[in-house]
């Protein structure tokens, strides 16, 4: 059963990555030559660059996909908050494999939200991000706290 869940997660994550690339390529030609590449805490652009920077998020998403794929294939390479013993190895590796896949979903959604905001901001400085960055970051931190609590239950 867990292999089916992992396959669904992997296909979904790969689909998110392809969608991020598609979204970037689709909108690339319509972008102005200079686009915002960094935003301050108020959501205002404070650094601008060439529209080639629009490929940064898909490239980072691809790097994370490869890194996370390696990590879930070789669970012993990951850093665990508890000591791995023969008794807890299966459970800890299972928790880690699920968490890494979930973390990738969150990261790519943050990348996609940032990419969408960057593209829309290029044409209108009054737009707001669809998901506030604080919400996105808190979702990652909340997930990390949850997995730490769960892993501590299976020492």
N, C-alpha and C positions, 0 to 999 in steps of 0.2 A: 504493500500500500504506500509506503513512504517513497518508493521509487517513482510511482505515478505522481505523487505530490511534487517531488523534485523535478520531474520532467515538465510538469505544468508550469512550475515556477521558472525553470530555465527557458522554456519557450516564451513565456510572458516577458521575462527580462530581455531576451534577445529581441522580441518584438518592440519593446520600449526603445531599445537602442536603435533599431532600424527606423522607427518612427521619428526619433530625434534627428537622425541623419536626413531623413526625407524632409522633415520640416525645415531644416536649415538650408538644404539645397533648393527647395521650392521657393523660399523667400529671398535667397541670396541676390538674385538679379534685381529685385525691387528695392534693395537697401541703398541708402545714400553711401557715398564713398567714405564718409566718417560716421562712425556709430559709437554709442556709449559702451564702454567696456568695463566700467566700475561705477558702483553707486555708493553713496554715503548712507548713514542710518536712516535718513529722512526719505530715501528713495530718489534722490536727485543725482543725476550723473555728475561725477567729479573727475572722470578721466575718459578720454575719447581716443579712438584708434581707427585703423583701416577696417573695412568691412571683412577682411580676411580673418579677423579675430572672431567672427561668428562661428568659425569651425572649431574653436577651442572647446566648447562644451561637448560636441560629439566625439572629439578626439579623447578628451578626459573620460567620457562615458565608456569608450572602447577600452581604454587602459584599465579602468576599474573592472569592466566585464572580464577581461583576461586575468587580472589579478585575483578577482573573486572566484573565477572558475578554477584557477590553480589551487586556491585555498580550500575549496570544498572537495576537490579531488584528493588533496593531501592534508587531511585534518590535523595530523601531527605537527604541521608547520605553523599552526595558529598558536596564539598566546591565550592561555586559559586562566580565568581568575581562581580556579581551584586546582589542586593536584590531581592529575589523571592517574587513576589506578585501574587495574583490570576489572574491578567491580563497577566503576562509573564510566568507563571509557565509551561504551556504546551510547549511553544517555547524553554524555557531554558532547560527543561528536554529532549526535543527532540535533541537539539544541544549536550547536554552532552552524551546522549546515543550513538549518532553517533560518537562523538569524542573519547569516551572510546574504542569503537570497533576499530576505526582507529588507535588509540595509541597502542592497543595490536598488530595489524598487524606490525607496525613499530618496536615494542620491540622484537617480535619473529623473525623478519627478522634480526635485529641486533644480537640476540642470535645465529641464524643460521649462519650468516656470521662469527661471532667469533668462533663458533664451527668448521666450515669448515676450517678456517684459522689455528686454533689450531691443527687440525688433519693433515693438509698438512704440517705445519711447523715442526711437529714431525718427518717427514721424510726428509725434505729439508729446511734448514735455509734461503734459498734465495728466497722463495716464497713470494708473496705479497697478501694481502687480496683482495678478489674480489671486495669489496666495501670499500673504505677508511673509517676509523672510523669517521673522521671529517664530511664526507658526511652523514653518518648515524645519527650522533648526531645533525647536522644541520637540518635534516629532522624532527626530533622530536621537536627541538626548533621552527622551522618554523611552524609546526602544532600547537604548543601551542600558538604562537603569532597570528596565523590566527583565532583560536577559541576564543581568548580574544577579538579580533577585532569584530568578528561576534556576540559574546554575548553582547558586549557593544551596538550594534545596536538595540538590542531587550530588552532594559531596561523596 
